[in-house]
Amino acid sequence: MVCVTHEMGFARAVADRVIFMDAGQIVEEGTPDGFFGHPRHDRTKLFLSQILKH
């Protein structure tokens, strides 16, 4: 199943894999633990820092 969402809590809870896209390109892919705990791409880090501070 594929689910497209901007709700990161939902993605973290139900996804087996997370894909993060920027400008139509996949910039990061991994498990929820890896994606949220150890982001590698600068755009992913910026995105997560913005949503996690709220």
mmCIF entry with sequence, helices, sheets and N, C-alpha, C, O atoms, coordinates in Angstrom:
data_MODEL
# 
_entry.id   MODEL 
# 
_entity.id                         1 
_entity.type                       polymer 
_entity.pdbx_number_of_molecules   1 
# 
_entity_poly.entity_id                      1 
_entity_poly.type                           'polypeptide(L)' 
_entity_poly.nstd_linkage                   no 
_entity_poly.nstd_monomer                   no 
_entity_poly.pdbx_seq_one_letter_code       MVCVTHEMGFARAVADRVIFMDAGQIVEEGTPDGFFGHPRHDRTKLFLSQILKH 
_entity_poly.pdbx_seq_one_letter_code_can   MVCVTHEMGFARAVADRVIFMDAGQIVEEGTPDGFFGHPRHDRTKLFLSQILKH 
_entity_poly.pdbx_strand_id                 A 
# 
loop_
_entity_poly_seq.entity_id 
_entity_poly_seq.num 
_entity_poly_seq.mon_id 
_entity_poly_seq.hetero 
1 1  MET n 
1 2  VAL n 
1 3  CYS n 
1 4  VAL n 
1 5  THR n 
1 6  HIS n 
1 7  GLU n 
1 8  MET n 
1 9  GLY n 
1 10 PHE n 
1 11 ALA n 
1 12 ARG n 
1 13 ALA n 
1 14 VAL n 
1 15 ALA n 
1 16 ASP n 
1 17 ARG n 
1 18 VAL n 
1 19 ILE n 
1 20 PHE n 
1 21 MET n 
1 22 ASP n 
1 23 ALA n 
1 24 GLY n 
1 25 GLN n 
1 26 ILE n 
1 27 VAL n 
1 28 GLU n 
1 29 GLU n 
1 30 GLY n 
1 31 THR n 
1 32 PRO n 
1 33 ASP n 
1 34 GLY n 
1 35 PHE n 
1 36 PHE n 
1 37 GLY n 
1 38 HIS n 
1 39 PRO n 
1 40 ARG n 
1 41 HIS n 
1 42 ASP n 
1 43 ARG n 
1 44 THR n 
1 45 LYS n 
1 46 LEU n 
1 47 PHE n 
1 48 LEU n 
1 49 SER n 
1 50 GLN n 
1 51 ILE n 
1 52 LEU n 
1 53 LYS n 
1 54 HIS n 
# 
_struct_asym.id          A 
_struct_asym.entity_id   1 
# 
loop_
_struct_conf.conf_type_id 
_struct_conf.id 
_struct_conf.pdbx_PDB_helix_id 
_struct_conf.beg_label_comp_id 
_struct_conf.beg_label_asym_id 
_struct_conf.beg_label_seq_id 
_struct_conf.pdbx_beg_PDB_ins_code 
_struct_conf.end_label_comp_id 
_struct_conf.end_label_asym_id 
_struct_conf.end_label_seq_id 
_struct_conf.pdbx_end_PDB_ins_code 
_struct_conf.beg_auth_comp_id 
_struct_conf.beg_auth_asym_id 
_struct_conf.beg_auth_seq_id 
_struct_conf.end_auth_comp_id 
_struct_conf.end_auth_asym_id 
_struct_conf.end_auth_seq_id 
_struct_conf.pdbx_PDB_helix_class 
_struct_conf.details 
_struct_conf.pdbx_PDB_helix_length 
HELX_P HELX_P1 AA1 MET A 8  ? VAL A 14 ? MET A 8  VAL A 14 1 ? 7  
HELX_P HELX_P2 AA2 PRO A 32 ? GLY A 37 ? PRO A 32 GLY A 37 1 ? 6  
HELX_P HELX_P3 AA3 ASP A 42 ? LEU A 52 ? ASP A 42 LEU A 52 1 ? 11 
# 
_struct_conf_type.id          HELX_P 
_struct_conf_type.criteria    ? 
_struct_conf_type.reference   ? 
# 
_struct_sheet.id               AA1 
_struct_sheet.type             ? 
_struct_sheet.number_strands   2 
_struct_sheet.details          ? 
# 
_struct_sheet_order.sheet_id     AA1 
_struct_sheet_order.range_id_1   1 
_struct_sheet_order.range_id_2   2 
_struct_sheet_order.offset       ? 
_struct_sheet_order.sense        anti-parallel 
# 
loop_
_struct_sheet_range.sheet_id 
_struct_sheet_range.id 
_struct_sheet_range.beg_label_comp_id 
_struct_sheet_range.beg_label_asym_id 
_struct_sheet_range.beg_label_seq_id 
_struct_sheet_range.pdbx_beg_PDB_ins_code 
_struct_sheet_range.end_label_comp_id 
_struct_sheet_range.end_label_asym_id 
_struct_sheet_range.end_label_seq_id 
_struct_sheet_range.pdbx_end_PDB_ins_code 
_struct_sheet_range.beg_auth_comp_id 
_struct_sheet_range.beg_auth_asym_id 
_struct_sheet_range.beg_auth_seq_id 
_struct_sheet_range.end_auth_comp_id 
_struct_sheet_range.end_auth_asym_id 
_struct_sheet_range.end_auth_seq_id 
AA1 1 VAL A 18 ? ASP A 22 ? VAL A 18 ASP A 22 
AA1 2 GLN A 25 ? GLY A 30 ? GLN A 25 GLY A 30 
# 
loop_
_atom_site.group_PDB 
_atom_site.id 
_atom_site.type_symbol 
_atom_site.label_atom_id 
_atom_site.label_alt_id 
_atom_site.label_comp_id 
_atom_site.label_asym_id 
_atom_site.label_entity_id 
_atom_site.label_seq_id 
_atom_site.pdbx_PDB_ins_code 
_atom_site.Cartn_x 
_atom_site.Cartn_y 
_atom_site.Cartn_z 
_atom_site.occupancy 
_atom_site.B_iso_or_equiv 
_atom_site.pdbx_formal_charge 
_atom_site.auth_seq_id 
_atom_site.auth_comp_id 
_atom_site.auth_asym_id 
_atom_site.auth_atom_id 
_atom_site.pdbx_PDB_model_num 
ATOM 1   N N  . MET A 1 1  ? 0.838  -1.170 0.000  1.00 0.00 ? 1  MET A N  1 
ATOM 2   C CA . MET A 1 1  ? 0.000  0.000  0.000  1.00 0.00 ? 1  MET A CA 1 
ATOM 3   C C  . MET A 1 1  ? 0.888  1.240  0.000  1.00 0.00 ? 1  MET A C  1 
ATOM 4   O O  . MET A 1 1  ? 1.929  1.264  0.658  1.00 0.00 ? 1  MET A O  1 
ATOM 5   N N  . VAL A 1 2  ? 0.486  2.247  -0.722 1.00 0.00 ? 2  VAL A N  1 
ATOM 6   C CA . VAL A 1 2  ? 1.181  3.525  -0.755 1.00 0.00 ? 2  VAL A CA 1 
ATOM 7   C C  . VAL A 1 2  ? 0.261  4.566  -0.134 1.00 0.00 ? 2  VAL A C  1 
ATOM 8   O O  . VAL A 1 2  ? -0.925 4.633  -0.458 1.00 0.00 ? 2  VAL A O  1 
ATOM 9   N N  . CYS A 1 3  ? 0.810  5.367  0.751  1.00 0.00 ? 3  CYS A N  1 
ATOM 10  C CA . CYS A 1 3  ? 0.053  6.441  1.390  1.00 0.00 ? 3  CYS A CA 1 
ATOM 11  C C  . CYS A 1 3  ? 0.879  7.720  1.293  1.00 0.00 ? 3  CYS A C  1 
ATOM 12  O O  . CYS A 1 3  ? 2.037  7.750  1.709  1.00 0.00 ? 3  CYS A O  1 
ATOM 13  N N  . VAL A 1 4  ? 0.289  8.759  0.750  1.00 0.00 ? 4  VAL A N  1 
ATOM 14  C CA . VAL A 1 4  ? 0.958  10.053 0.658  1.00 0.00 ? 4  VAL A CA 1 
ATOM 15  C C  . VAL A 1 4  ? 0.376  10.934 1.750  1.00 0.00 ? 4  VAL A C  1 
ATOM 16  O O  . VAL A 1 4  ? -0.839 11.118 1.820  1.00 0.00 ? 4  VAL A O  1 
ATOM 17  N N  . THR A 1 5  ? 1.242  11.485 2.610  1.00 0.00 ? 5  THR A N  1 
ATOM 18  C CA . THR A 1 5  ? 0.757  12.286 3.725  1.00 0.00 ? 5  THR A CA 1 
ATOM 19  C C  . THR A 1 5  ? 1.780  13.335 4.129  1.00 0.00 ? 5  THR A C  1 
ATOM 20  O O  . THR A 1 5  ? 2.979  13.193 3.888  1.00 0.00 ? 5  THR A O  1 
ATOM 21  N N  . HIS A 1 6  ? 1.280  14.372 4.739  1.00 0.00 ? 6  HIS A N  1 
ATOM 22  C CA . HIS A 1 6  ? 2.137  15.363 5.384  1.00 0.00 ? 6  HIS A CA 1 
ATOM 23  C C  . HIS A 1 6  ? 2.053  15.203 6.901  1.00 0.00 ? 6  HIS A C  1 
ATOM 24  O O  . HIS A 1 6  ? 2.666  15.971 7.642  1.00 0.00 ? 6  HIS A O  1 
ATOM 25  N N  . GLU A 1 7  ? 1.303  14.218 7.359  1.00 0.00 ? 7  GLU A N  1 
ATOM 26  C CA . GLU A 1 7  ? 1.137  13.952 8.787  1.00 0.00 ? 7  GLU A CA 1 
ATOM 27  C C  . GLU A 1 7  ? 2.232  12.992 9.248  1.00 0.00 ? 7  GLU A C  1 
ATOM 28  O O  . GLU A 1 7  ? 2.103  11.776 9.108  1.00 0.00 ? 7  GLU A O  1 
ATOM 29  N N  . MET A 1 8  ? 3.291  13.541 9.790  1.00 0.00 ? 8  MET A N  1 
ATOM 30  C CA . MET A 1 8  ? 4.459  12.733 10.134 1.00 0.00 ? 8  MET A CA 1 
ATOM 31  C C  . MET A 1 8  ? 4.201  11.783 11.300 1.00 0.00 ? 8  MET A C  1 
ATOM 32  O O  . MET A 1 8  ? 4.809  10.714 11.359 1.00 0.00 ? 8  MET A O  1 
ATOM 33  N N  . GLY A 1 9  ? 3.328  12.138 12.213 1.00 0.00 ? 9  GLY A N  1 
ATOM 34  C CA . GLY A 1 9  ? 2.982  11.221 13.294 1.00 0.00 ? 9  GLY A CA 1 
ATOM 35  C C  . GLY A 1 9  ? 2.314  9.969  12.763 1.00 0.00 ? 9  GLY A C  1 
ATOM 36  O O  . GLY A 1 9  ? 2.597  8.860  13.216 1.00 0.00 ? 9  GLY A O  1 
ATOM 37  N N  . PHE A 1 10 ? 1.435  10.150 11.809 1.00 0.00 ? 10 PHE A N  1 
ATOM 38  C CA . PHE A 1 10 ? 0.769  9.022  11.157 1.00 0.00 ? 10 PHE A CA 1 
ATOM 39  C C  . PHE A 1 10 ? 1.786  8.163  10.415 1.00 0.00 ? 10 PHE A C  1 
ATOM 40  O O  . PHE A 1 10 ? 1.781  6.938  10.542 1.00 0.00 ? 10 PHE A O  1 
ATOM 41  N N  . ALA A 1 11 ? 2.655  8.804  9.642  1.00 0.00 ? 11 ALA A N  1 
ATOM 42  C CA . ALA A 1 11 ? 3.669  8.065  8.878  1.00 0.00 ? 11 ALA A CA 1 
ATOM 43  C C  . ALA A 1 11 ? 4.574  7.266  9.808  1.00 0.00 ? 11 ALA A C  1 
ATOM 44  O O  . ALA A 1 11 ? 4.893  6.109  9.535  1.00 0.00 ? 11 ALA A O  1 
ATOM 45  N N  . ARG A 1 12 ? 4.980  7.885  10.893 1.00 0.00 ? 12 ARG A N  1 
ATOM 46  C CA . ARG A 1 12 ? 5.868  7.203  11.844 1.00 0.00 ? 12 ARG A CA 1 
ATOM 47  C C  . ARG A 1 12 ? 5.183  5.994  12.473 1.00 0.00 ? 12 ARG A C  1 
ATOM 48  O O  . ARG A 1 12 ? 5.822  4.972  12.721 1.00 0.00 ? 12 ARG A O  1 
ATOM 49  N N  . ALA A 1 13 ? 3.889  6.114  12.728 1.00 0.00 ? 13 ALA A N  1 
ATOM 50  C CA . ALA A 1 13 ? 3.156  5.048  13.413 1.00 0.00 ? 13 ALA A CA 1 
ATOM 51  C C  . ALA A 1 13 ? 2.822  3.857  12.514 1.00 0.00 ? 13 ALA A C  1 
ATOM 52  O O  . ALA A 1 13 ? 2.821  2.718  12.981 1.00 0.00 ? 13 ALA A O  1 
ATOM 53  N N  . VAL A 1 14 ? 2.541  4.101  11.234 1.00 0.00 ? 14 VAL A N  1 
ATOM 54  C CA . VAL A 1 14 ? 2.021  3.012  10.407 1.00 0.00 ? 14 VAL A CA 1 
ATOM 55  C C  . VAL A 1 14 ? 2.933  2.563  9.265  1.00 0.00 ? 14 VAL A C  1 
ATOM 56  O O  . VAL A 1 14 ? 2.724  1.487  8.703  1.00 0.00 ? 14 VAL A O  1 
ATOM 57  N N  . ALA A 1 15 ? 3.927  3.355  8.918  1.00 0.00 ? 15 ALA A N  1 
ATOM 58  C CA . ALA A 1 15 ? 4.738  3.032  7.731  1.00 0.00 ? 15 ALA A CA 1 
ATOM 59  C C  . ALA A 1 15 ? 5.830  2.013  8.023  1.00 0.00 ? 15 ALA A C  1 
ATOM 60  O O  . ALA A 1 15 ? 6.402  1.980  9.113  1.00 0.00 ? 15 ALA A O  1 
ATOM 61  N N  . ASP A 1 16 ? 6.105  1.185  7.021  1.00 0.00 ? 16 ASP A N  1 
ATOM 62  C CA . ASP A 1 16 ? 7.275  0.305  7.055  1.00 0.00 ? 16 ASP A CA 1 
ATOM 63  C C  . ASP A 1 16 ? 8.480  1.020  6.457  1.00 0.00 ? 16 ASP A C  1 
ATOM 64  O O  . ASP A 1 16 ? 9.617  0.786  6.867  1.00 0.00 ? 16 ASP A O  1 
ATOM 65  N N  . ARG A 1 17 ? 8.222  1.893  5.485  1.00 0.00 ? 17 ARG A N  1 
ATOM 66  C CA . ARG A 1 17 ? 9.266  2.672  4.804  1.00 0.00 ? 17 ARG A CA 1 
ATOM 67  C C  . ARG A 1 17 ? 8.749  4.095  4.637  1.00 0.00 ? 17 ARG A C  1 
ATOM 68  O O  . ARG A 1 17 ? 7.554  4.313  4.436  1.00 0.00 ? 17 ARG A O  1 
ATOM 69  N N  . VAL A 1 18 ? 9.655  5.054  4.723  1.00 0.00 ? 18 VAL A N  1 
ATOM 70  C CA . VAL A 1 18 ? 9.316  6.457  4.511  1.00 0.00 ? 18 VAL A CA 1 
ATOM 71  C C  . VAL A 1 18 ? 10.166 6.963  3.349  1.00 0.00 ? 18 VAL A C  1 
ATOM 72  O O  . VAL A 1 18 ? 11.373 6.730  3.304  1.00 0.00 ? 18 VAL A O  1 
ATOM 73  N N  . ILE A 1 19 ? 9.530  7.650  2.423  1.00 0.00 ? 19 ILE A N  1 
ATOM 74  C CA . ILE A 1 19 ? 10.236 8.287  1.313  1.00 0.00 ? 19 ILE A CA 1 
ATOM 75  C C  . ILE A 1 19 ? 9.966  9.783  1.414  1.00 0.00 ? 19 ILE A C  1 
ATOM 76  O O  . ILE A 1 19 ? 8.816  10.211 1.514  1.00 0.00 ? 19 ILE A O  1 
ATOM 77  N N  . PHE A 1 20 ? 11.033 10.570 1.387  1.00 0.00 ? 20 PHE A N  1 
ATOM 78  C CA . PHE A 1 20 ? 10.917 12.024 1.456  1.00 0.00 ? 20 PHE A CA 1 
ATOM 79  C C  . PHE A 1 20 ? 11.307 12.597 0.102  1.00 0.00 ? 20 PHE A C  1 
ATOM 80  O O  . PHE A 1 20 ? 12.368 12.290 -0.441 1.00 0.00 ? 20 PHE A O  1 
ATOM 81  N N  . MET A 1 21 ? 10.422 13.439 -0.431 1.00 0.00 ? 21 MET A N  1 
ATOM 82  C CA . MET A 1 21 ? 10.659 14.022 -1.752 1.00 0.00 ? 21 MET A CA 1 
ATOM 83  C C  . MET A 1 21 ? 10.818 15.529 -1.642 1.00 0.00 ? 21 MET A C  1 
ATOM 84  O O  . MET A 1 21 ? 10.195 16.178 -0.802 1.00 0.00 ? 21 MET A O  1 
ATOM 85  N N  . ASP A 1 22 ? 11.660 16.067 -2.503 1.00 0.00 ? 22 ASP A N  1 
ATOM 86  C CA . ASP A 1 22 ? 11.864 17.509 -2.592 1.00 0.00 ? 22 ASP A CA 1 
ATOM 87  C C  . ASP A 1 22 ? 11.923 17.872 -4.072 1.00 0.00 ? 22 ASP A C  1 
ATOM 88  O O  . ASP A 1 22 ? 12.734 17.325 -4.820 1.00 0.00 ? 22 ASP A O  1 
ATOM 89  N N  . ALA A 1 23 ? 11.076 18.780 -4.485 1.00 0.00 ? 23 ALA A N  1 
ATOM 90  C CA . ALA A 1 23 ? 11.013 19.215 -5.887 1.00 0.00 ? 23 ALA A CA 1 
ATOM 91  C C  . ALA A 1 23 ? 10.825 18.035 -6.841 1.00 0.00 ? 23 ALA A C  1 
ATOM 92  O O  . ALA A 1 23 ? 11.416 17.993 -7.919 1.00 0.00 ? 23 ALA A O  1 
ATOM 93  N N  . GLY A 1 24 ? 9.994  17.080 -6.426 1.00 0.00 ? 24 GLY A N  1 
ATOM 94  C CA . GLY A 1 24 ? 9.666  15.947 -7.274 1.00 0.00 ? 24 GLY A CA 1 
ATOM 95  C C  . GLY A 1 24 ? 10.706 14.839 -7.321 1.00 0.00 ? 24 GLY A C  1 
ATOM 96  O O  . GLY A 1 24 ? 10.557 13.882 -8.080 1.00 0.00 ? 24 GLY A O  1 
ATOM 97  N N  . GLN A 1 25 ? 11.748 14.958 -6.525 1.00 0.00 ? 25 GLN A N  1 
ATOM 98  C CA . GLN A 1 25 ? 12.815 13.955 -6.496 1.00 0.00 ? 25 GLN A CA 1 
ATOM 99  C C  . GLN A 1 25 ? 12.876 13.288 -5.126 1.00 0.00 ? 25 GLN A C  1 
ATOM 100 O O  . GLN A 1 25 ? 12.702 13.951 -4.104 1.00 0.00 ? 25 GLN A O  1 
ATOM 101 N N  . ILE A 1 26 ? 13.120 11.990 -5.103 1.00 0.00 ? 26 ILE A N  1 
ATOM 102 C CA . ILE A 1 26 ? 13.331 11.292 -3.836 1.00 0.00 ? 26 ILE A CA 1 
ATOM 103 C C  . ILE A 1 26 ? 14.704 11.682 -3.314 1.00 0.00 ? 26 ILE A C  1 
ATOM 104 O O  . ILE A 1 26 ? 15.713 11.462 -3.983 1.00 0.00 ? 26 ILE A O  1 
ATOM 105 N N  . VAL A 1 27 ? 14.743 12.264 -2.113 1.00 0.00 ? 27 VAL A N  1 
ATOM 106 C CA . VAL A 1 27 ? 16.025 12.662 -1.530 1.00 0.00 ? 27 VAL A CA 1 
ATOM 107 C C  . VAL A 1 27 ? 16.409 11.799 -0.338 1.00 0.00 ? 27 VAL A C  1 
ATOM 108 O O  . VAL A 1 27 ? 17.569 11.785 0.074  1.00 0.00 ? 27 VAL A O  1 
ATOM 109 N N  . GLU A 1 28 ? 15.431 11.074 0.220  1.00 0.00 ? 28 GLU A N  1 
ATOM 110 C CA . GLU A 1 28 ? 15.742 10.199 1.350  1.00 0.00 ? 28 GLU A CA 1 
ATOM 111 C C  . GLU A 1 28 ? 14.709 9.087  1.426  1.00 0.00 ? 28 GLU A C  1 
ATOM 112 O O  . GLU A 1 28 ? 13.532 9.289  1.129  1.00 0.00 ? 28 GLU A O  1 
ATOM 113 N N  . GLU A 1 29 ? 15.166 7.915  1.829  1.00 0.00 ? 29 GLU A N  1 
ATOM 114 C CA . GLU A 1 29 ? 14.294 6.752  1.956  1.00 0.00 ? 29 GLU A CA 1 
ATOM 115 C C  . GLU A 1 29 ? 14.841 5.881  3.070  1.00 0.00 ? 29 GLU A C  1 
ATOM 116 O O  . GLU A 1 29 ? 16.051 5.687  3.188  1.00 0.00 ? 29 GLU A O  1 
ATOM 117 N N  . GLY A 1 30 ? 13.932 5.355  3.891  1.00 0.00 ? 30 GLY A N  1 
ATOM 118 C CA . GLY A 1 30 ? 14.385 4.461  4.948  1.00 0.00 ? 30 GLY A CA 1 
ATOM 119 C C  . GLY A 1 30 ? 13.257 4.039  5.856  1.00 0.00 ? 30 GLY A C  1 
ATOM 120 O O  . GLY A 1 30 ? 12.087 4.311  5.587  1.00 0.00 ? 30 GLY A O  1 
ATOM 121 N N  . THR A 1 31 ? 13.619 3.375  6.931  1.00 0.00 ? 31 THR A N  1 
ATOM 122 C CA . THR A 1 31 ? 12.637 2.983  7.934  1.00 0.00 ? 31 THR A CA 1 
ATOM 123 C C  . THR A 1 31 ? 12.205 4.221  8.702  1.00 0.00 ? 31 THR A C  1 
ATOM 124 O O  . THR A 1 31 ? 12.929 5.216  8.711  1.00 0.00 ? 31 THR A O  1 
ATOM 125 N N  . PRO A 1 32 ? 11.046 4.187  9.347  1.00 0.00 ? 32 PRO A N  1 
ATOM 126 C CA . PRO A 1 32 ? 10.648 5.332  10.154 1.00 0.00 ? 32 PRO A CA 1 
ATOM 127 C C  . PRO A 1 32 ? 11.679 5.674  11.238 1.00 0.00 ? 32 PRO A C  1 
ATOM 128 O O  . PRO A 1 32 ? 11.964 6.850  11.467 1.00 0.00 ? 32 PRO A O  1 
ATOM 129 N N  . ASP A 1 33 ? 12.234 4.667  11.899 1.00 0.00 ? 33 ASP A N  1 
ATOM 130 C CA . ASP A 1 33 ? 13.239 4.943  12.934 1.00 0.00 ? 33 ASP A CA 1 
ATOM 131 C C  . ASP A 1 33 ? 14.449 5.656  12.353 1.00 0.00 ? 33 ASP A C  1 
ATOM 132 O O  . ASP A 1 33 ? 14.939 6.624  12.935 1.00 0.00 ? 33 ASP A O  1 
ATOM 133 N N  . GLY A 1 34 ? 14.930 5.190  11.223 1.00 0.00 ? 34 GLY A N  1 
ATOM 134 C CA . GLY A 1 34 ? 16.077 5.825  10.592 1.00 0.00 ? 34 GLY A CA 1 
ATOM 135 C C  . GLY A 1 34 ? 15.760 7.205  10.059 1.00 0.00 ? 34 GLY A C  1 
ATOM 136 O O  . GLY A 1 34 ? 16.549 8.136  10.216 1.00 0.00 ? 34 GLY A O  1 
ATOM 137 N N  . PHE A 1 35 ? 14.600 7.338  9.428  1.00 0.00 ? 35 PHE A N  1 
ATOM 138 C CA . PHE A 1 35 ? 14.205 8.617  8.845  1.00 0.00 ? 35 PHE A CA 1 
ATOM 139 C C  . PHE A 1 35 ? 14.059 9.690  9.915  1.00 0.00 ? 35 PHE A C  1 
ATOM 140 O O  . PHE A 1 35 ? 14.600 10.787 9.777  1.00 0.00 ? 35 PHE A O  1 
ATOM 141 N N  . PHE A 1 36 ? 13.333 9.376  10.975 1.00 0.00 ? 36 PHE A N  1 
ATOM 142 C CA . PHE A 1 36 ? 13.093 10.376 12.009 1.00 0.00 ? 36 PHE A CA 1 
ATOM 143 C C  . PHE A 1 36 ? 14.260 10.508 12.985 1.00 0.00 ? 36 PHE A C  1 
ATOM 144 O O  . PHE A 1 36 ? 14.501 11.590 13.521 1.00 0.00 ? 36 PHE A O  1 
ATOM 145 N N  . GLY A 1 37 ? 14.975 9.424  13.213 1.00 0.00 ? 37 GLY A N  1 
ATOM 146 C CA . GLY A 1 37 ? 16.059 9.453  14.190 1.00 0.00 ? 37 GLY A CA 1 
ATOM 147 C C  . GLY A 1 37 ? 17.408 9.859  13.646 1.00 0.00 ? 37 GLY A C  1 
ATOM 148 O O  . GLY A 1 37 ? 18.235 10.412 14.371 1.00 0.00 ? 37 GLY A O  1 
ATOM 149 N N  . HIS A 1 38 ? 17.636 9.587  12.366 1.00 0.00 ? 38 HIS A N  1 
ATOM 150 C CA . HIS A 1 38 ? 18.953 9.852  11.776 1.00 0.00 ? 38 HIS A CA 1 
ATOM 151 C C  . HIS A 1 38 ? 18.824 10.310 10.328 1.00 0.00 ? 38 HIS A C  1 
ATOM 152 O O  . HIS A 1 38 ? 19.324 9.646  9.420  1.00 0.00 ? 38 HIS A O  1 
ATOM 153 N N  . PRO A 1 39 ? 18.148 11.453 10.104 1.00 0.00 ? 39 PRO A N  1 
ATOM 154 C CA . PRO A 1 39 ? 18.015 11.928 8.727  1.00 0.00 ? 39 PRO A CA 1 
ATOM 155 C C  . PRO A 1 39 ? 19.388 12.269 8.146  1.00 0.00 ? 39 PRO A C  1 
ATOM 156 O O  . PRO A 1 39 ? 20.264 12.759 8.857  1.00 0.00 ? 39 PRO A O  1 
ATOM 157 N N  . ARG A 1 40 ? 19.568 12.008 6.852  1.00 0.00 ? 40 ARG A N  1 
ATOM 158 C CA . ARG A 1 40 ? 20.865 12.235 6.206  1.00 0.00 ? 40 ARG A CA 1 
ATOM 159 C C  . ARG A 1 40 ? 20.875 13.471 5.309  1.00 0.00 ? 40 ARG A C  1 
ATOM 160 O O  . ARG A 1 40 ? 21.873 14.191 5.260  1.00 0.00 ? 40 ARG A O  1 
ATOM 161 N N  . HIS A 1 41 ? 19.800 13.717 4.618  1.00 0.00 ? 41 HIS A N  1 
ATOM 162 C CA . HIS A 1 41 ? 19.762 14.809 3.641  1.00 0.00 ? 41 HIS A CA 1 
ATOM 163 C C  . HIS A 1 41 ? 19.464 16.137 4.347  1.00 0.00 ? 41 HIS A C  1 
ATOM 164 O O  . HIS A 1 41 ? 18.654 16.181 5.273  1.00 0.00 ? 41 HIS A O  1 
ATOM 165 N N  . ASP A 1 42 ? 20.117 17.212 3.911  1.00 0.00 ? 42 ASP A N  1 
ATOM 166 C CA . ASP A 1 42 ? 19.922 18.523 4.539  1.00 0.00 ? 42 ASP A CA 1 
ATOM 167 C C  . ASP A 1 42 ? 18.471 18.983 4.483  1.00 0.00 ? 42 ASP A C  1 
ATOM 168 O O  . ASP A 1 42 ? 17.980 19.584 5.440  1.00 0.00 ? 42 ASP A O  1 
ATOM 169 N N  . ARG A 1 43 ? 17.782 18.716 3.391  1.00 0.00 ? 43 ARG A N  1 
ATOM 170 C CA . ARG A 1 43 ? 16.377 19.135 3.257  1.00 0.00 ? 43 ARG A CA 1 
ATOM 171 C C  . ARG A 1 43 ? 15.486 18.365 4.234  1.00 0.00 ? 43 ARG A C  1 
ATOM 172 O O  . ARG A 1 43 ? 14.545 18.929 4.793  1.00 0.00 ? 43 ARG A O  1 
ATOM 173 N N  . THR A 1 44 ? 15.779 17.086 4.439  1.00 0.00 ? 44 THR A N  1 
ATOM 174 C CA . THR A 1 44 ? 15.033 16.283 5.409  1.00 0.00 ? 44 THR A CA 1 
ATOM 175 C C  . THR A 1 44 ? 15.255 16.826 6.809  1.00 0.00 ? 44 THR A C  1 
ATOM 176 O O  . THR A 1 44 ? 14.305 16.966 7.580  1.00 0.00 ? 44 THR A O  1 
ATOM 177 N N  . LYS A 1 45 ? 16.492 17.130 7.141  1.00 0.00 ? 45 LYS A N  1 
ATOM 178 C CA . LYS A 1 45 ? 16.819 17.679 8.465  1.00 0.00 ? 45 LYS A CA 1 
ATOM 179 C C  . LYS A 1 45 ? 16.082 18.988 8.709  1.00 0.00 ? 45 LYS A C  1 
ATOM 180 O O  . LYS A 1 45 ? 15.537 19.202 9.792  1.00 0.00 ? 45 LYS A O  1 
ATOM 181 N N  . LEU A 1 46 ? 16.063 19.864 7.712  1.00 0.00 ? 46 LEU A N  1 
ATOM 182 C CA . LEU A 1 46 ? 15.359 21.138 7.841  1.00 0.00 ? 46 LEU A CA 1 
ATOM 183 C C  . LEU A 1 46 ? 13.866 20.910 8.040  1.00 0.00 ? 46 LEU A C  1 
ATOM 184 O O  . LEU A 1 46 ? 13.261 21.506 8.932  1.00 0.00 ? 46 LEU A O  1 
ATOM 185 N N  . PHE A 1 47 ? 13.274 20.060 7.225  1.00 0.00 ? 47 PHE A N  1 
ATOM 186 C CA . PHE A 1 47 ? 11.844 19.762 7.338  1.00 0.00 ? 47 PHE A CA 1 
ATOM 187 C C  . PHE A 1 47 ? 11.501 19.233 8.723  1.00 0.00 ? 47 PHE A C  1 
ATOM 188 O O  . PHE A 1 47 ? 10.566 19.717 9.361  1.00 0.00 ? 47 PHE A O  1 
ATOM 189 N N  . LEU A 1 48 ? 12.251 18.242 9.188  1.00 0.00 ? 48 LEU A N  1 
ATOM 190 C CA . LEU A 1 48 ? 11.963 17.645 10.493 1.00 0.00 ? 48 LEU A CA 1 
ATOM 191 C C  . LEU A 1 48 ? 12.179 18.638 11.624 1.00 0.00 ? 48 LEU A C  1 
ATOM 192 O O  . LEU A 1 48 ? 11.424 18.627 12.596 1.00 0.00 ? 48 LEU A O  1 
ATOM 193 N N  . SER A 1 49 ? 13.182 19.491 11.524 1.00 0.00 ? 49 SER A N  1 
ATOM 194 C CA . SER A 1 49 ? 13.410 20.483 12.582 1.00 0.00 ? 49 SER A CA 1 
ATOM 195 C C  . SER A 1 49 ? 12.241 21.452 12.676 1.00 0.00 ? 49 SER A C  1 
ATOM 196 O O  . SER A 1 49 ? 11.907 21.917 13.766 1.00 0.00 ? 49 SER A O  1 
ATOM 197 N N  . GLN A 1 50 ? 11.618 21.758 11.547 1.00 0.00 ? 50 GLN A N  1 
ATOM 198 C CA . GLN A 1 50 ? 10.477 22.670 11.536 1.00 0.00 ? 50 GLN A CA 1 
ATOM 199 C C  . GLN A 1 50 ? 9.218  22.025 12.106 1.00 0.00 ? 50 GLN A C  1 
ATOM 200 O O  . GLN A 1 50 ? 8.493  22.665 12.868 1.00 0.00 ? 50 GLN A O  1 
ATOM 201 N N  . ILE A 1 51 ? 8.947  20.782 11.756 1.00 0.00 ? 51 ILE A N  1 
ATOM 202 C CA . ILE A 1 51 ? 7.704  20.169 12.229 1.00 0.00 ? 51 ILE A CA 1 
ATOM 203 C C  . ILE A 1 51 ? 7.824  19.654 13.652 1.00 0.00 ? 51 ILE A C  1 
ATOM 204 O O  . ILE A 1 51 ? 6.821  19.590 14.362 1.00 0.00 ? 51 ILE A O  1 
ATOM 205 N N  . LEU A 1 52 ? 9.012  19.288 14.087 1.00 0.00 ? 52 LEU A N  1 
ATOM 206 C CA . LEU A 1 52 ? 9.165  18.722 15.426 1.00 0.00 ? 52 LEU A CA 1 
ATOM 207 C C  . LEU A 1 52 ? 9.240  19.781 16.511 1.00 0.00 ? 52 LEU A C  1 
ATOM 208 O O  . LEU A 1 52 ? 9.111  19.452 17.690 1.00 0.00 ? 52 LEU A O  1 
ATOM 209 N N  . LYS A 1 53 ? 9.445  21.043 16.150 1.00 0.00 ? 53 LYS A N  1 
ATOM 210 C CA . LYS A 1 53 ? 9.502  22.088 17.169 1.00 0.00 ? 53 LYS A CA 1 
ATOM 211 C C  . LYS A 1 53 ? 8.120  22.603 17.552 1.00 0.00 ? 53 LYS A C  1 
ATOM 212 O O  . LYS A 1 53 ? 7.992  23.400 18.481 1.00 0.00 ? 53 LYS A O  1 
ATOM 213 N N  . HIS A 1 54 ? 7.086  22.154 16.846 1.00 0.00 ? 54 HIS A N  1 
ATOM 214 C CA . HIS A 1 54 ? 5.710  22.609 17.138 1.00 0.00 ? 54 HIS A CA 1 
ATOM 215 C C  . HIS A 1 54 ? 5.002  21.609 17.983 1.00 0.00 ? 54 HIS A C  1 
ATOM 216 O O  . HIS A 1 54 ? 3.839  21.810 18.333 1.00 0.00 ? 54 HIS A O  1 
# 
